[in-house]
Amino acid sequence: MKKSKKILGIVVLIAAVIVLGSSLVVTYPDEYMLVKQFGEIVKVVKEPGVSLKVPFIQEANSVPKQLQLYDIPESDVITKDKKTMIADAFVLWKISDPVLFTRHLNGQVAQAQSRISATVFSSLKSVISNMDQMEIIENRNGKLAQDIKDNIGASLDDYGIEVIAVETKSLDMPDDNKQSVYERMISERNNIAASYTAEGKSSAQKILNDTSKEVSVMKSGAAAEAEKIKAEGEAQYMQILSGAYNDENKADFYNFVRSLDAAKVSLQGNNNTLILDKSSPIAQIFYGY
């Protein structure tokens, strides 16, 4: 009897462990847990931890929560100016709605990647087909990727998928087209450089002409001002002389000094002879007049 009770207790304990094990739902930080009952989703566990479900009737399946990266296969695309380019891109995406993701894609990442590949490639073709080859090359700084993502819009929302970013690893030309495109790019850059150089020379010449004109005007104004000051100085000089020799005695002295100055000038060099007229103020001194 005791042995039977012991066996029964062990059986009950094992059954309890099994029931408890099938009742627990363990959710990790990088996943969603979907609890299903008869194939229908009845609960979504988004936070990490342990929760409960009805044993044997309900089952739990996980779908990834973390950011996903999908490398899209290389493909040929045609630009607006009918040039062929080889696009190699990748997509950063995540599951935004685990319920929709499970209903439409059976919770399978492989099916999601197939859907993403078709959608992104369609957007890539659409954007590139509306841009010239040179425009595509110039917009590789981020605008092209943003245009591709914007063109996808909400087309994957019904599948519970959110596209975070679309980046082109390479967007190159076939080998037989590269050289001609490079030569054309070099030629266009040379033309742009020549245009900038011509504009610079034109601006420099304009600045030089304006500066020369300003200098000429300033020099003319300075010369006119100098002549004015000189004339005013001479006028003041004459006024001072006129005031200094405005009587007969001063006038005679002034004439005498002028005569001495003239005599001094005439005696320069080897000429030591001075011929004076009787009317000369100097001669009058010698004659005692």
C-alpha positions as CSV (number, residue, x, y, z in Angstrom):
1,M,0.0,0.0,0.0
2,K,2.8,2.4,0.9
3,K,4.6,1.5,-2.3
4,S,1.5,2.2,-4.4
5,K,1.1,5.6,-2.7
6,K,4.7,6.4,-3.4
7,I,4.4,5.5,-7.1
8,L,1.2,7.5,-7.3
9,G,2.9,10.5,-5.7
10,I,5.8,10.2,-8.2
11,V,3.3,10.0,-11.1
12,V,1.4,13.0,-9.8
13,L,4.7,15.0,-9.4
14,I,5.8,14.1,-13.0
15,A,2.4,15.1,-14.3
16,A,2.5,18.3,-12.4
17,V,6.0,19.1,-13.8
18,I,4.7,18.3,-17.3
19,V,1.6,20.5,-16.9
20,L,3.7,23.3,-15.4
21,G,6.3,23.1,-18.1
22,S,3.6,23.3,-20.8
23,S,2.0,26.2,-19.0
24,L,5.1,28.4,-18.9
25,V,6.0,30.8,-21.7
26,V,9.6,32.2,-21.6
27,T,10.1,35.3,-23.7
28,Y,13.6,36.6,-24.5
29,P,14.5,40.3,-25.2
30,D,15.1,39.7,-28.9
31,E,11.8,38.0,-29.7
32,Y,8.0,38.2,-29.6
33,M,6.0,35.3,-28.2
34,L,2.7,34.5,-29.9
35,V,0.3,32.3,-28.0
36,K,-2.1,30.4,-30.3
37,Q,-5.2,28.4,-29.5
38,F,-6.6,26.2,-32.2
39,G,-4.4,28.0,-34.7
40,E,-5.6,31.5,-33.8
41,I,-3.4,34.1,-32.0
42,V,-4.9,34.9,-28.7
43,K,-2.0,36.7,-27.0
44,V,1.2,38.4,-27.9
45,V,4.0,38.7,-25.3
46,K,6.3,41.6,-26.2
47,E,8.2,42.1,-22.9
48,P,10.9,39.6,-21.8
49,G,10.0,37.3,-18.9
50,V,7.9,34.3,-17.9
51,S,4.1,34.2,-18.5
52,L,1.5,31.4,-18.5
53,K,-0.7,29.7,-21.1
54,V,-3.3,27.0,-21.0
55,P,-1.4,23.7,-21.2
56,F,-2.0,21.3,-24.1
57,I,-4.6,23.6,-25.6
58,Q,-2.5,26.7,-26.3
59,E,1.0,26.7,-27.9
60,A,3.6,29.5,-28.2
61,N,5.7,30.4,-31.2
62,S,8.4,33.1,-31.4
63,V,9.2,35.6,-34.1
64,P,12.3,37.8,-34.0
65,K,12.1,41.3,-32.6
66,Q,15.7,42.6,-33.3
67,L,16.8,44.5,-36.4
68,Q,17.2,42.4,-39.5
69,L,19.6,42.8,-42.4
70,Y,18.9,41.4,-45.8
71,D,21.3,41.5,-48.7
72,I,19.5,41.9,-52.0
73,P,21.0,40.1,-54.9
74,E,22.7,42.2,-57.6
75,S,20.5,43.3,-60.5
76,D,20.6,45.4,-63.6
77,V,18.7,48.7,-63.7
78,I,18.1,51.2,-66.5
79,T,18.5,54.9,-66.0
80,K,16.4,57.7,-67.4
81,D,19.0,58.3,-70.2
82,K,18.9,54.6,-71.0
83,K,22.2,53.6,-69.3
84,T,22.6,50.2,-67.7
85,M,23.9,50.1,-64.1
86,I,24.4,47.2,-61.7
87,A,22.8,47.7,-58.3
88,D,23.9,45.9,-55.2
89,A,21.9,46.9,-52.1
90,F,20.9,45.8,-48.6
91,V,17.9,46.5,-46.4
92,L,17.6,47.1,-42.7
93,W,14.2,46.0,-41.5
94,K,12.2,44.7,-38.5
95,I,8.9,43.2,-37.6
96,S,6.6,46.0,-36.5
97,D,3.5,43.9,-36.1
98,P,4.0,40.2,-35.2
99,V,0.4,39.3,-35.7
100,L,0.2,40.5,-39.3
101,F,3.7,39.0,-39.9
102,T,2.4,35.6,-38.7
103,R,-0.9,35.8,-40.5
104,H,0.4,36.8,-43.9
105,L,3.9,35.3,-43.9
106,N,3.4,32.4,-41.5
107,G,6.0,33.9,-39.2
108,Q,8.8,32.9,-41.7
109,V,11.7,35.3,-42.1
110,A,12.5,33.7,-45.5
111,Q,9.1,34.6,-46.8
112,A,9.6,38.1,-45.5
113,Q,12.9,38.4,-47.3
114,S,11.3,37.3,-50.5
115,R,8.6,40.0,-50.2
116,I,11.2,42.6,-49.2
117,S,13.4,41.8,-52.1
118,A,10.6,42.2,-54.6
119,T,9.4,45.5,-53.1
120,V,12.8,47.1,-52.7
121,F,13.9,46.1,-56.2
122,S,10.7,47.5,-57.7
123,S,11.3,50.8,-55.8
124,L,15.0,50.8,-56.8
125,K,14.0,50.4,-60.5
126,S,11.4,53.1,-60.3
127,V,13.6,55.7,-58.7
128,I,16.6,55.1,-60.9
129,S,14.5,55.0,-64.1
130,N,13.6,58.7,-63.3
131,M,17.2,59.9,-62.9
132,D,20.0,60.4,-65.3
133,Q,23.2,58.4,-64.8
134,M,25.2,61.5,-63.7
135,E,22.4,62.5,-61.3
136,I,22.5,59.1,-59.7
137,I,26.2,59.3,-59.2
138,E,26.0,62.8,-57.7
139,N,23.1,61.7,-55.3
140,R,25.0,58.8,-53.8
141,N,25.6,60.9,-50.7
142,G,22.3,59.7,-49.1
143,K,19.5,61.3,-51.3
144,L,19.2,58.2,-53.5
145,A,18.8,55.9,-50.6
146,Q,16.2,58.2,-49.0
147,D,14.3,58.4,-52.3
148,I,14.2,54.6,-52.6
149,K,12.9,54.2,-49.0
150,D,10.3,57.0,-49.5
151,N,9.1,55.3,-52.6
152,I,8.5,52.0,-50.7
153,G,6.2,54.0,-48.4
154,A,3.7,51.8,-46.5
155,S,3.6,49.0,-49.0
156,L,5.0,46.5,-46.5
157,D,2.9,47.6,-43.5
158,D,0.2,45.0,-44.2
159,Y,2.8,42.3,-43.7
160,G,3.9,43.7,-40.3
161,I,7.3,44.8,-41.8
162,E,9.0,48.2,-41.3
163,V,11.9,49.1,-43.6
164,I,14.4,51.1,-41.6
165,A,16.9,51.9,-44.4
166,V,17.8,50.9,-47.9
167,E,21.5,51.4,-48.7
168,T,23.3,50.7,-52.0
169,K,26.6,49.0,-51.4
170,S,27.5,49.7,-55.1
171,L,25.8,51.2,-58.1
172,D,28.3,50.7,-60.9
173,M,28.4,50.6,-64.6
174,P,29.2,47.5,-66.7
175,D,33.0,47.3,-67.4
176,D,32.5,48.2,-71.1
177,N,30.8,51.5,-70.3
178,K,33.1,52.7,-67.5
179,Q,35.9,54.3,-69.5
180,S,33.6,56.4,-71.7
181,V,31.7,57.6,-68.6
182,Y,34.9,58.5,-66.8
183,E,36.1,60.5,-69.8
184,R,32.9,62.4,-70.0
185,M,32.9,63.1,-66.3
186,I,36.5,64.4,-66.6
187,S,35.6,66.6,-69.5
188,E,32.6,68.0,-67.7
189,R,34.6,68.7,-64.6
190,N,37.3,70.4,-66.7
191,N,34.5,72.6,-68.3
192,I,33.2,73.5,-64.9
193,A,36.7,74.4,-63.7
194,A,37.3,76.5,-66.8
195,S,34.0,78.3,-66.1
196,Y,35.0,79.0,-62.5
197,T,38.5,80.2,-63.6
198,A,36.9,82.6,-66.2
199,E,34.5,84.0,-63.7
200,G,37.3,84.5,-61.2
201,K,39.4,86.4,-63.8
202,S,36.4,88.5,-64.8
203,S,35.8,89.4,-61.1
204,A,39.5,90.1,-60.5
205,Q,39.6,92.4,-63.6
206,K,36.4,94.2,-62.4
207,I,37.9,94.7,-59.0
208,L,41.2,96.0,-60.5
209,N,39.4,98.4,-62.8
210,D,37.2,99.7,-59.9
211,T,40.3,100.1,-57.7
212,S,42.2,101.9,-60.4
213,K,39.3,104.3,-61.0
214,E,39.0,105.0,-57.2
215,V,42.8,105.6,-57.0
216,S,42.7,107.9,-60.0
217,V,39.8,109.9,-58.5
218,M,41.6,110.1,-55.2
219,K,44.8,111.3,-56.8
220,S,42.9,113.9,-58.8
221,G,41.2,115.1,-55.7
222,A,44.5,115.2,-53.8
223,A,46.2,117.1,-56.6
224,A,43.4,119.6,-56.8
225,E,43.5,120.0,-53.0
226,A,47.3,120.5,-53.1
227,E,47.0,123.2,-55.8
228,K,44.3,124.9,-53.8
229,I,46.4,124.8,-50.6
230,K,49.4,126.1,-52.7
231,A,47.4,128.9,-54.1
232,E,46.1,129.9,-50.7
233,G,49.7,129.8,-49.3
234,E,51.0,132.0,-52.1
235,A,48.1,134.4,-51.6
236,Q,48.9,134.5,-47.8
237,Y,52.6,135.0,-48.7
238,M,51.8,137.9,-50.9
239,Q,49.6,139.4,-48.3
240,I,52.4,139.1,-45.7
241,L,54.9,140.7,-48.1
242,S,52.4,143.4,-48.9
243,G,51.9,144.1,-45.2
244,A,55.6,144.0,-44.5
245,Y,56.6,146.5,-47.3
246,N,53.6,148.7,-47.5
247,D,55.6,151.9,-46.7
248,E,58.4,153.6,-48.7
249,N,61.3,152.7,-46.3
250,K,60.4,149.1,-46.2
251,A,59.9,149.0,-50.0
252,D,63.4,150.5,-50.5
253,F,64.9,147.9,-48.2
254,Y,63.1,145.1,-50.0
255,N,64.4,146.4,-53.4
256,F,67.9,146.5,-51.9
257,V,67.7,142.9,-50.7
258,R,66.4,141.8,-54.1
259,S,69.3,143.5,-55.7
260,L,71.8,141.7,-53.4
261,D,70.1,138.4,-54.3
262,A,70.5,139.2,-58.0
263,A,74.1,140.1,-57.5
264,K,74.8,136.9,-55.6
265,V,73.3,134.9,-58.4
266,S,75.4,136.7,-61.1
267,L,78.7,136.0,-59.2
268,Q,78.4,132.2,-59.2
269,G,81.0,130.1,-60.9
270,N,84.2,131.7,-62.3
271,N,82.5,135.0,-63.0
272,N,83.9,137.5,-60.4
273,T,83.0,140.7,-62.3
274,L,79.9,142.6,-61.4
275,I,78.7,145.4,-63.6
276,L,76.3,147.8,-62.0
277,D,74.2,150.6,-63.5
278,K,74.2,153.9,-61.7
279,S,70.5,153.5,-61.0
280,S,71.2,150.2,-59.2
281,P,70.4,150.3,-55.5
282,I,73.8,148.7,-54.8
283,A,75.7,151.2,-57.0
284,Q,73.9,154.0,-55.3
285,I,75.4,152.8,-52.0
286,F,78.9,153.0,-53.4
287,Y,78.2,156.4,-55.0
288,G,76.7,157.7,-51.8
289,Y,73.3,158.5,-53.3
